[in-house]
Amino acid sequence: MQSLPVFLSDLLKEQYDADSLARIQEGFLCRRPVTLRVNLLKSHPDRVKSALEKAGIGFQTVPYYSEALILKDVREPEIQKLPLYAAGEIYLQSLSSMIPPLLLSPAKNECILDMAAAPGGKTTQMAALSENRAQITACEKNRIRCDRLRYNLEKQGASRVMVLMQDARKLDPYFSFDKILLDAPCSGSGTLCYATPQDARLHAGFGQELIDRSARTQAELLDKALSLLKPGGILLYSTCSILKSENEQIVKKALAKKNVRLLSLTDEMPGEIPLLPTQLEGTCCICPTALYEGFFVAKLEKL
């Protein structure tokens, strides 16, 4: 069993009480199971469950989301060999990353922007939630990641998505959207795993420079998102970080502009999901556990 790096431990001690810190540390020392989302554009939960049973793969359902399954005693390469995976009937996705699209609740005929879309997990989820009837614009500035996004959209049957290989901060101001998902690039502090020395080596680049750079980008993206959102429109801001400098502090900067209000997610967040305390009432931060990655979500309405 590994211990957390001193830098990370000190950083978390500055932000969380002793109980929360202990929960976070315990979560970082766990190896999370593989989870997947059934793609309703191509399949059905019953069909997927039956196929998994025939393949001898155990699973657990998720009370608040019938399309999500937690797999037992299996890793991703084994799932990627299944016909279900090749046909795009399932998408490998963490439970925490499924939350933002659920909270945004995309609907038919809505014009939606996914500002940092690759590799496409949340984009394809929004397409499925809207039964392919929302018009989604998906941005990705990196060519390789953009190609991967297009591949996943086609594989998952998400047919009403327009892909733009562009930095969302540079989108034409004439664009206008009913809803925006900003799953912002971040330090990934909520996804850290130190269960083994090999896991620890994967996070060698985690540090203050990455956190600071991420925060600058997040603030710029959120400012741009609000400029593209229609009055009365909804923006869902999320990160896979548990650091306040990437979460509450970024949202506070947006609220200071006075043209947006914070909507409470307290009643919308499923009660089964473990949460950490936040500095902004109505925002939610998922605690890293043996099952969940650390994840922050905030819902904003443009005035």
C-alpha positions as CSV (number, residue, x, y, z in Angstrom):
1,M,0.0,0.0,0.0
2,Q,1.3,3.4,-1.1
3,S,1.2,6.7,0.8
4,L,0.2,10.0,-0.8
5,P,2.9,12.4,-2.0
6,V,3.7,15.1,0.6
7,F,2.8,17.9,-1.8
8,L,-0.7,16.4,-2.3
9,S,-1.2,15.7,1.4
10,D,-0.3,19.2,2.3
11,L,-2.5,20.7,-0.4
12,L,-5.5,18.8,0.8
13,K,-4.9,19.6,4.4
14,E,-5.2,23.3,3.6
15,Q,-8.7,22.7,2.1
16,Y,-10.4,19.9,4.0
17,D,-11.2,19.0,7.6
18,A,-9.7,15.8,9.1
19,D,-12.7,13.6,8.4
20,S,-12.8,14.6,4.7
21,L,-9.1,14.3,4.4
22,A,-9.2,10.7,5.7
23,R,-12.0,9.8,3.3
24,I,-10.0,11.3,0.3
25,Q,-6.8,9.5,1.3
26,E,-8.7,6.2,1.6
27,G,-10.2,6.7,-1.9
28,F,-6.9,7.5,-3.5
29,L,-5.5,4.2,-2.2
30,C,-8.2,2.1,-3.9
31,R,-8.3,0.5,-7.4
32,R,-11.7,1.3,-8.9
33,P,-13.7,-1.3,-10.8
34,V,-14.5,-1.0,-14.5
35,T,-17.8,0.7,-15.1
36,L,-19.8,1.1,-18.4
37,R,-22.7,2.9,-19.8
38,V,-25.3,1.1,-22.0
39,N,-25.7,3.1,-25.2
40,L,-29.5,3.4,-25.7
41,L,-28.9,4.5,-29.3
42,K,-27.8,0.9,-30.2
43,S,-28.8,-1.3,-27.3
44,H,-30.8,-1.9,-24.1
45,P,-29.7,-2.6,-20.5
46,D,-31.4,-6.1,-20.6
47,R,-29.5,-7.1,-23.8
48,V,-26.2,-5.9,-22.3
49,K,-26.8,-7.7,-19.0
50,S,-27.6,-10.9,-20.9
51,A,-24.4,-10.7,-23.0
52,L,-22.3,-10.1,-19.9
53,E,-23.8,-13.1,-18.1
54,K,-23.1,-15.3,-21.1
55,A,-19.5,-14.1,-21.1
56,G,-19.2,-15.0,-17.4
57,I,-18.8,-11.4,-16.3
58,G,-20.5,-10.3,-13.1
59,F,-22.0,-6.9,-12.7
60,Q,-23.8,-4.6,-10.3
61,T,-26.6,-2.1,-11.2
62,V,-26.6,1.5,-10.2
63,P,-29.8,2.7,-8.4
64,Y,-30.1,6.1,-9.9
65,Y,-29.1,5.3,-13.5
66,S,-30.3,2.2,-15.2
67,E,-27.8,2.5,-18.1
68,A,-24.8,2.3,-15.8
69,L,-23.2,-1.0,-14.7
70,I,-20.3,-1.8,-12.3
71,L,-18.3,-4.8,-13.5
72,K,-16.8,-7.4,-11.2
73,D,-13.3,-8.9,-11.4
74,V,-12.5,-7.7,-14.9
75,R,-10.4,-5.0,-16.5
76,E,-10.9,-2.9,-19.6
77,P,-8.9,-5.0,-22.1
78,E,-11.3,-8.0,-21.5
79,I,-14.4,-5.8,-22.1
80,Q,-12.9,-4.4,-25.3
81,K,-12.8,-7.9,-26.8
82,L,-16.6,-8.3,-26.5
83,P,-18.8,-7.9,-29.6
84,L,-20.9,-5.4,-27.5
85,Y,-17.9,-3.1,-27.3
86,A,-17.0,-3.4,-31.0
87,A,-20.6,-2.6,-32.0
88,G,-20.8,0.5,-29.9
89,E,-23.5,-0.9,-27.6
90,I,-21.6,0.1,-24.5
91,Y,-19.1,2.8,-23.6
92,L,-16.5,2.4,-20.9
93,Q,-17.0,5.4,-18.6
94,S,-16.5,6.2,-14.9
95,L,-19.6,6.7,-12.8
96,S,-18.6,10.2,-11.8
97,S,-18.1,11.3,-15.4
98,M,-21.7,10.2,-16.2
99,I,-23.1,12.7,-13.7
100,P,-22.6,16.0,-15.6
101,P,-24.8,15.0,-18.6
102,L,-27.5,13.7,-16.3
103,L,-27.5,17.0,-14.4
104,L,-27.6,19.0,-17.7
105,S,-30.5,16.9,-18.9
106,P,-30.3,17.4,-22.7
107,A,-33.6,17.3,-24.5
108,K,-34.9,17.2,-28.1
109,N,-34.4,20.3,-30.2
110,E,-32.1,21.9,-27.8
111,C,-28.9,23.5,-29.1
112,I,-26.0,22.2,-26.9
113,L,-22.3,23.0,-26.8
114,D,-19.8,20.5,-25.4
115,M,-16.7,22.7,-25.0
116,A,-14.1,20.1,-24.4
117,A,-15.6,17.0,-25.9
118,A,-12.9,14.4,-26.6
119,P,-12.8,11.5,-26.4
120,G,-16.6,11.7,-26.5
121,G,-18.0,10.0,-23.4
122,K,-20.2,12.8,-22.3
123,T,-21.0,13.9,-25.8
124,T,-22.3,10.5,-26.8
125,Q,-24.2,10.2,-23.5
126,M,-25.9,13.5,-24.2
127,A,-26.8,12.3,-27.6
128,A,-28.3,9.1,-26.1
129,L,-30.2,11.0,-23.3
130,S,-31.8,13.2,-26.0
131,E,-32.5,10.2,-28.2
132,N,-30.3,11.8,-30.9
133,R,-32.8,14.7,-31.1
134,A,-30.6,17.5,-29.6
135,Q,-28.3,19.4,-31.9
136,I,-24.9,19.1,-30.3
137,T,-21.7,21.0,-31.2
138,A,-18.6,19.3,-29.9
139,C,-15.2,21.2,-29.7
140,E,-11.7,19.7,-29.6
141,K,-8.6,21.6,-30.5
142,N,-6.2,18.6,-30.8
143,R,-6.2,16.8,-34.1
144,I,-5.5,13.3,-32.7
145,R,-8.1,13.7,-30.0
146,C,-10.5,15.2,-32.5
147,D,-10.1,12.1,-34.7
148,R,-10.8,9.9,-31.7
149,L,-13.9,12.0,-30.9
150,R,-15.3,11.5,-34.4
151,Y,-14.5,7.8,-34.3
152,N,-16.5,7.4,-31.0
153,L,-19.4,9.5,-32.2
154,E,-19.8,7.3,-35.3
155,K,-19.3,4.1,-33.4
156,Q,-21.9,5.1,-30.8
157,G,-24.4,6.3,-33.5
158,A,-24.5,9.9,-32.3
159,S,-25.6,11.3,-35.6
160,R,-26.6,14.9,-34.7
161,V,-23.2,16.1,-33.5
162,M,-21.2,18.7,-35.3
163,V,-17.5,18.4,-34.5
164,L,-15.3,21.5,-34.6
165,M,-11.6,21.1,-34.4
166,Q,-11.1,24.3,-32.5
167,D,-10.2,25.8,-29.2
168,A,-13.6,26.6,-27.7
169,R,-12.2,29.9,-26.3
170,K,-12.0,31.1,-29.9
171,L,-15.5,30.2,-31.1
172,D,-17.3,32.8,-33.2
173,P,-19.3,35.1,-30.9
174,Y,-22.3,34.7,-33.2
175,F,-22.8,31.1,-31.9
176,S,-25.6,30.8,-29.3
177,F,-26.7,27.8,-27.2
178,D,-29.5,26.7,-25.0
179,K,-27.2,24.6,-22.8
180,I,-23.5,24.2,-22.5
181,L,-21.4,21.5,-20.9
182,L,-18.0,22.7,-19.8
183,D,-16.2,19.6,-18.5
184,A,-13.1,21.7,-18.2
185,P,-9.5,20.5,-18.6
186,C,-8.1,20.1,-15.1
187,S,-5.3,18.7,-13.0
188,G,-7.2,15.4,-12.6
189,S,-6.7,15.5,-8.9
190,G,-9.9,13.6,-8.3
191,T,-8.8,10.6,-10.4
192,L,-5.5,10.0,-8.7
193,C,-4.7,6.5,-7.6
194,Y,-1.8,5.4,-5.4
195,A,-2.9,1.7,-4.8
196,T,0.5,0.4,-6.2
197,P,3.9,1.9,-7.1
198,Q,2.9,1.5,-10.8
199,D,-0.2,3.5,-10.2
200,A,1.8,6.2,-8.5
201,R,4.2,6.5,-11.4
202,L,1.3,7.5,-13.7
203,H,0.9,10.7,-11.7
204,A,4.5,11.8,-11.8
205,G,3.5,15.1,-13.7
206,F,1.0,16.1,-11.1
207,G,2.1,19.4,-9.4
208,Q,1.4,23.1,-8.8
209,E,2.3,24.2,-12.3
210,L,-0.4,21.8,-13.7
211,I,-3.0,23.1,-11.2
212,D,-2.2,26.8,-11.9
213,R,-2.3,26.2,-15.7
214,S,-5.6,24.4,-15.5
215,A,-7.2,27.1,-13.4
216,R,-6.2,29.8,-16.0
217,T,-7.7,27.7,-18.8
218,Q,-10.9,27.0,-16.8
219,A,-11.6,30.6,-16.1
220,E,-11.1,31.5,-19.7
221,L,-13.4,28.7,-20.9
222,L,-16.1,29.6,-18.4
223,D,-16.0,33.2,-19.4
224,K,-16.4,32.3,-23.0
225,A,-19.2,29.8,-22.2
226,L,-21.3,32.5,-20.6
227,S,-20.8,34.8,-23.6
228,L,-22.2,32.0,-25.9
229,L,-25.1,31.0,-23.6
230,K,-28.6,32.4,-24.3
231,P,-30.4,34.4,-21.6
232,G,-32.1,31.8,-19.5
233,G,-29.7,29.1,-20.7
234,I,-28.1,26.5,-18.5
235,L,-24.4,25.8,-18.1
236,L,-23.0,22.8,-16.3
237,Y,-19.4,23.3,-15.2
238,S,-17.5,20.2,-14.1
239,T,-13.9,19.0,-13.4
240,C,-12.4,15.7,-12.3
241,S,-10.6,17.7,-9.6
242,I,-11.3,18.1,-5.9
243,L,-9.2,21.3,-5.5
244,K,-11.1,24.5,-4.8
245,S,-8.7,26.5,-7.0
246,E,-10.2,24.7,-10.0
247,N,-13.7,24.5,-8.7
248,E,-15.4,27.0,-6.3
249,Q,-12.9,29.7,-7.0
250,I,-13.5,29.5,-10.8
251,V,-17.2,29.6,-10.3
252,K,-17.0,32.5,-7.9
253,K,-15.2,34.5,-10.6
254,A,-18.1,33.9,-13.0
255,L,-20.7,34.8,-10.4
256,A,-18.9,38.1,-9.8
257,K,-19.9,39.2,-13.3
258,K,-23.5,39.5,-12.1
259,N,-25.0,38.1,-15.3
260,V,-25.3,34.6,-14.0
261,R,-26.8,32.8,-11.0
262,L,-25.9,29.6,-9.3
263,L,-28.6,26.9,-9.3
264,S,-28.6,24.4,-6.5
265,L,-27.7,20.8,-7.3
266,T,-28.4,19.6,-3.7
267,D,-31.7,18.0,-4.5
268,E,-30.6,16.7,-8.0
269,M,-27.5,14.8,-6.8
270,P,-28.4,11.1,-6.1
271,G,-28.2,10.4,-2.4
272,E,-26.0,7.3,-2.9
273,I,-23.1,9.5,-4.2
274,P,-20.5,10.4,-1.5
275,L,-19.9,14.1,-1.3
276,L,-17.2,16.4,0.1
277,P,-18.0,19.8,1.7
278,T,-17.9,22.7,-0.7
279,Q,-17.4,26.5,-0.2
280,L,-20.4,27.3,-2.5
281,E,-23.8,26.1,-1.4
282,G,-25.5,24.2,-4.2
283,T,-22.4,23.0,-5.8
284,C,-21.3,19.3,-5.3
285,C,-17.9,17.7,-5.1
286,I,-17.9,13.9,-5.3
287,C,-15.4,12.2,-2.9
288,P,-13.0,9.8,-4.4
289,T,-13.8,6.3,-3.1
290,A,-13.4,2.7,-4.1
291,L,-16.2,3.3,-6.6
292,Y,-16.2,7.0,-7.5
293,E,-13.6,9.4,-8.9
294,G,-13.4,12.8,-7.3
295,F,-15.6,15.2,-9.4
296,F,-16.9,18.7,-9.0
297,V,-20.2,20.0,-10.6
298,A,-21.9,23.4,-10.6
299,K,-25.0,24.5,-12.5
300,L,-25.4,28.1,-13.7
301,E,-28.2,30.0,-15.3
302,K,-27.5,33.1,-17.5
303,L,-29.6,36.1,-16.5
